[in-house]
Amino acid sequence: MSVLSSGQSADDPPRKWRIEALSDRHDLAGFVCRVEFLDKYVNYAKRNQELGYGRTYVGLDANDHVCGYSTIAMGHVFFDHLPDNLKRRAPKYPMPAALLCCLAVATPCQKSGLGTLLLMDALHHMVQASEIIAARVVEVLAISKEAKNWYSRFGFLPFLDDELHLYLPMDTVRTTIQGDLSKPSR
């Protein structure tokens, strides 16, 4: 469990967020982020987790309301989709990847910093997993150009097959996580 804080604006008091692995105690009913796919996916998150399709982590507010979630899994990226910098010295078969399947923040909590905290938490779990199961990149399929621009702020770059299919090298993720963890809490 992580306890993280983030301010909404200069006038609002900082919110404290807790990020936990999804469990039966978390009520996902009524979660709305205004992106149809992500609003629907949350209804299947527990079942998908039970079946081994992904691990979901929820961002909770001080009242234990689910304000956001991220789902991660392992995957791969086809060699033909890799940019030249990743093809160098790589075998010509799919590259192992840690997949950020979904990341969503409920409408009232958007622009509060929770999305960034969920992303950093997901990246932290991916780094841990990559120490046991190979992953050369973190992969995400952004749901829109706006989402692509948001991920780009963290260094994500496009693969060759689709401008919304993004990656971040695992070495960069390790450096980011180490830097993020070394910063003092706000």
TORKOL-4160 file (C-alpha; in steps of 0.2 Angstrom, whole numbers, padded with zeros to 4 digits, m for minus):
186
<pt num="1" X="0000" Y="0000" Z="0000"/>
<pt num="2" X="0006" Y="0017" Z="m0004"/>
<pt num="3" X="0001" Y="0033" Z="0004"/>
<pt num="4" X="0003" Y="0048" Z="m0008"/>
<pt num="5" X="m0002" Y="0066" Z="m0008"/>
<pt num="6" X="m0006" Y="0078" Z="m0022"/>
<pt num="7" X="m0014" Y="0096" Z="m0022"/>
<pt num="8" X="m0028" Y="0100" Z="m0033"/>
<pt num="9" X="m0024" Y="0119" Z="m0034"/>
<pt num="10" X="m0016" Y="0132" Z="m0024"/>
<pt num="11" X="m0032" Y="0136" Z="m0015"/>
<pt num="12" X="m0037" Y="0118" Z="m0011"/>
<pt num="13" X="m0030" Y="0108" Z="0003"/>
<pt num="14" X="m0019" Y="0093" Z="m0003"/>
<pt num="15" X="m0028" Y="0076" Z="m0005"/>
<pt num="16" X="m0021" Y="0060" Z="0002"/>
<pt num="17" X="m0022" Y="0045" Z="m0009"/>
<pt num="18" X="m0020" Y="0027" Z="m0005"/>
<pt num="19" X="m0016" Y="0015" Z="m0018"/>
<pt num="20" X="m0020" Y="m0003" Z="m0015"/>
<pt num="21" X="m0022" Y="m0019" Z="m0025"/>
<pt num="22" X="m0040" Y="m0022" Z="m0030"/>
<pt num="23" X="m0050" Y="m0033" Z="m0018"/>
<pt num="24" X="m0068" Y="m0038" Z="m0014"/>
<pt num="25" X="m0068" Y="m0024" Z="m0002"/>
<pt num="26" X="m0067" Y="m0011" Z="m0015"/>
<pt num="27" X="m0084" Y="m0004" Z="m0022"/>
<pt num="28" X="m0082" Y="0000" Z="m0041"/>
<pt num="29" X="m0101" Y="0003" Z="m0044"/>
<pt num="30" X="m0104" Y="0021" Z="m0050"/>
<pt num="31" X="m0086" Y="0024" Z="m0056"/>
<pt num="32" X="m0087" Y="0036" Z="m0070"/>
<pt num="33" X="m0072" Y="0044" Z="m0079"/>
<pt num="34" X="m0082" Y="0049" Z="m0095"/>
<pt num="35" X="m0073" Y="0037" Z="m0106"/>
<pt num="36" X="m0085" Y="0024" Z="m0111"/>
<pt num="37" X="m0072" Y="0009" Z="m0113"/>
<pt num="38" X="m0064" Y="0013" Z="m0096"/>
<pt num="39" X="m0081" Y="0016" Z="m0087"/>
<pt num="40" X="m0086" Y="m0002" Z="m0094"/>
<pt num="41" X="m0069" Y="m0010" Z="m0090"/>
<pt num="42" X="m0070" Y="m0006" Z="m0072"/>
<pt num="43" X="m0085" Y="m0018" Z="m0070"/>
<pt num="44" X="m0074" Y="m0032" Z="m0077"/>
<pt num="45" X="m0058" Y="m0028" Z="m0067"/>
<pt num="46" X="m0061" Y="m0040" Z="m0053"/>
<pt num="47" X="m0066" Y="m0055" Z="m0064"/>
<pt num="48" X="m0051" Y="m0051" Z="m0076"/>
<pt num="49" X="m0040" Y="m0051" Z="m0061"/>
<pt num="50" X="m0046" Y="m0068" Z="m0055"/>
<pt num="51" X="m0044" Y="m0075" Z="m0072"/>
<pt num="52" X="m0026" Y="m0069" Z="m0073"/>
<pt num="53" X="m0028" Y="m0056" Z="m0087"/>
<pt num="54" X="m0022" Y="m0041" Z="m0077"/>
<pt num="55" X="m0018" Y="m0034" Z="m0060"/>
<pt num="56" X="m0028" Y="m0019" Z="m0055"/>
<pt num="57" X="m0023" Y="m0006" Z="m0042"/>
<pt num="58" X="m0036" Y="0007" Z="m0035"/>
<pt num="59" X="m0033" Y="0025" Z="m0029"/>
<pt num="60" X="m0043" Y="0028" Z="m0014"/>
<pt num="61" X="m0047" Y="0044" Z="m0005"/>
<pt num="62" X="m0048" Y="0047" Z="0013"/>
<pt num="63" X="m0066" Y="0040" Z="0014"/>
<pt num="64" X="m0060" Y="0024" Z="0004"/>
<pt num="65" X="m0070" Y="0029" Z="m0012"/>
<pt num="66" X="m0062" Y="0022" Z="m0028"/>
<pt num="67" X="m0056" Y="0038" Z="m0037"/>
<pt num="68" X="m0045" Y="0029" Z="m0050"/>
<pt num="69" X="m0037" Y="0013" Z="m0056"/>
<pt num="70" X="m0024" Y="0006" Z="m0066"/>
<pt num="71" X="m0022" Y="m0012" Z="m0073"/>
<pt num="72" X="m0006" Y="m0020" Z="m0078"/>
<pt num="73" X="m0001" Y="m0036" Z="m0087"/>
<pt num="74" X="0013" Y="m0044" Z="m0097"/>
<pt num="75" X="0014" Y="m0043" Z="m0116"/>
<pt num="76" X="0025" Y="m0041" Z="m0131"/>
<pt num="77" X="0027" Y="m0030" Z="m0146"/>
<pt num="78" X="0030" Y="m0036" Z="m0163"/>
<pt num="79" X="0048" Y="m0033" Z="m0170"/>
<pt num="80" X="0040" Y="m0024" Z="m0186"/>
<pt num="81" X="0032" Y="m0011" Z="m0174"/>
<pt num="82" X="0049" Y="m0007" Z="m0165"/>
<pt num="83" X="0058" Y="0010" Z="m0169"/>
<pt num="84" X="0076" Y="0008" Z="m0175"/>
<pt num="85" X="0083" Y="0013" Z="m0158"/>
<pt num="86" X="0074" Y="m0003" Z="m0151"/>
<pt num="87" X="0078" Y="m0014" Z="m0166"/>
<pt num="88" X="0097" Y="m0012" Z="m0163"/>
<pt num="89" X="0104" Y="m0028" Z="m0157"/>
<pt num="90" X="0087" Y="m0035" Z="m0154"/>
<pt num="91" X="0082" Y="m0053" Z="m0160"/>
<pt num="92" X="0069" Y="m0052" Z="m0174"/>
<pt num="93" X="0055" Y="m0059" Z="m0163"/>
<pt num="94" X="0042" Y="m0050" Z="m0152"/>
<pt num="95" X="0050" Y="m0039" Z="m0138"/>
<pt num="96" X="0044" Y="m0043" Z="m0120"/>
<pt num="97" X="0034" Y="m0029" Z="m0113"/>
<pt num="98" X="0025" Y="m0024" Z="m0097"/>
<pt num="99" X="0008" Y="m0018" Z="m0102"/>
<pt num="100" X="m0002" Y="m0004" Z="m0095"/>
<pt num="101" X="m0019" Y="m0010" Z="m0100"/>
<pt num="102" X="m0030" Y="0004" Z="m0092"/>
<pt num="103" X="m0027" Y="0020" Z="m0082"/>
<pt num="104" X="m0043" Y="0030" Z="m0077"/>
<pt num="105" X="m0047" Y="0044" Z="m0064"/>
<pt num="106" X="m0065" Y="0047" Z="m0059"/>
<pt num="107" X="m0072" Y="0063" Z="m0066"/>
<pt num="108" X="m0072" Y="0073" Z="m0049"/>
<pt num="109" X="m0054" Y="0068" Z="m0046"/>
<pt num="110" X="m0047" Y="0072" Z="m0063"/>
<pt num="111" X="m0033" Y="0085" Z="m0064"/>
<pt num="112" X="m0029" Y="0082" Z="m0045"/>
<pt num="113" X="m0012" Y="0072" Z="m0048"/>
<pt num="114" X="m0020" Y="0055" Z="m0045"/>
<pt num="115" X="m0017" Y="0050" Z="m0063"/>
<pt num="116" X="0002" Y="0053" Z="m0061"/>
<pt num="117" X="0002" Y="0044" Z="m0044"/>
<pt num="118" X="m0007" Y="0029" Z="m0052"/>
<pt num="119" X="0005" Y="0029" Z="m0067"/>
<pt num="120" X="0021" Y="0030" Z="m0055"/>
<pt num="121" X="0013" Y="0016" Z="m0044"/>
<pt num="122" X="0010" Y="0005" Z="m0060"/>
<pt num="123" X="0028" Y="0009" Z="m0066"/>
<pt num="124" X="0035" Y="0004" Z="m0049"/>
<pt num="125" X="0026" Y="m0013" Z="m0050"/>
<pt num="126" X="0032" Y="m0016" Z="m0068"/>
<pt num="127" X="0050" Y="m0013" Z="m0063"/>
<pt num="128" X="0048" Y="m0026" Z="m0049"/>
<pt num="129" X="0040" Y="m0038" Z="m0061"/>
<pt num="130" X="0054" Y="m0035" Z="m0074"/>
<pt num="131" X="0067" Y="m0041" Z="m0061"/>
<pt num="132" X="0058" Y="m0058" Z="m0062"/>
<pt num="133" X="0050" Y="m0059" Z="m0079"/>
<pt num="134" X="0059" Y="m0050" Z="m0094"/>
<pt num="135" X="0052" Y="m0034" Z="m0100"/>
<pt num="136" X="0062" Y="m0022" Z="m0111"/>
<pt num="137" X="0048" Y="m0008" Z="m0112"/>
<pt num="138" X="0032" Y="m0002" Z="m0105"/>
<pt num="139" X="0018" Y="m0002" Z="m0118"/>
<pt num="140" X="0002" Y="0008" Z="m0118"/>
<pt num="141" X="m0011" Y="0010" Z="m0131"/>
<pt num="142" X="m0017" Y="0028" Z="m0128"/>
<pt num="143" X="m0036" Y="0030" Z="m0130"/>
<pt num="144" X="m0035" Y="0047" Z="m0138"/>
<pt num="145" X="m0023" Y="0060" Z="m0144"/>
<pt num="146" X="m0026" Y="0069" Z="m0127"/>
<pt num="147" X="m0021" Y="0054" Z="m0118"/>
<pt num="148" X="m0006" Y="0052" Z="m0130"/>
<pt num="149" X="0000" Y="0070" Z="m0125"/>
<pt num="150" X="m0002" Y="0066" Z="m0107"/>
<pt num="151" X="0009" Y="0050" Z="m0108"/>
<pt num="152" X="0021" Y="0060" Z="m0119"/>
<pt num="153" X="0024" Y="0071" Z="m0104"/>
<pt num="154" X="0032" Y="0056" Z="m0095"/>
<pt num="155" X="0043" Y="0052" Z="m0110"/>
<pt num="156" X="0032" Y="0039" Z="m0119"/>
<pt num="157" X="0036" Y="0038" Z="m0137"/>
<pt num="158" X="0026" Y="0031" Z="m0152"/>
<pt num="159" X="0029" Y="0013" Z="m0160"/>
<pt num="160" X="0029" Y="0012" Z="m0179"/>
<pt num="161" X="0012" Y="0004" Z="m0181"/>
<pt num="162" X="0001" Y="0017" Z="m0173"/>
<pt num="163" X="0004" Y="0035" Z="m0166"/>
<pt num="164" X="m0007" Y="0030" Z="m0150"/>
<pt num="165" X="0003" Y="0014" Z="m0147"/>
<pt num="166" X="0017" Y="0020" Z="m0135"/>
<pt num="167" X="0032" Y="0014" Z="m0126"/>
<pt num="168" X="0044" Y="0019" Z="m0113"/>
<pt num="169" X="0061" Y="0009" Z="m0111"/>
<pt num="170" X="0062" Y="m0001" Z="m0095"/>
<pt num="171" X="0079" Y="0007" Z="m0092"/>
<pt num="172" X="0071" Y="0024" Z="m0092"/>
<pt num="173" X="0057" Y="0018" Z="m0081"/>
<pt num="174" X="0070" Y="0012" Z="m0068"/>
<pt num="175" X="0078" Y="0029" Z="m0068"/>
<pt num="176" X="0061" Y="0038" Z="m0067"/>
<pt num="177" X="0056" Y="0027" Z="m0052"/>
<pt num="178" X="0072" Y="0029" Z="m0043"/>
<pt num="179" X="0071" Y="0048" Z="m0045"/>
<pt num="180" X="0053" Y="0048" Z="m0040"/>
<pt num="181" X="0056" Y="0038" Z="m0024"/>
<pt num="182" X="0071" Y="0049" Z="m0019"/>
<pt num="183" X="0060" Y="0065" Z="m0019"/>
<pt num="184" X="0054" Y="0070" Z="m0002"/>
<pt num="185" X="0035" Y="0068" Z="0001"/>
<pt num="186" X="0025" Y="0083" Z="m0002"/>
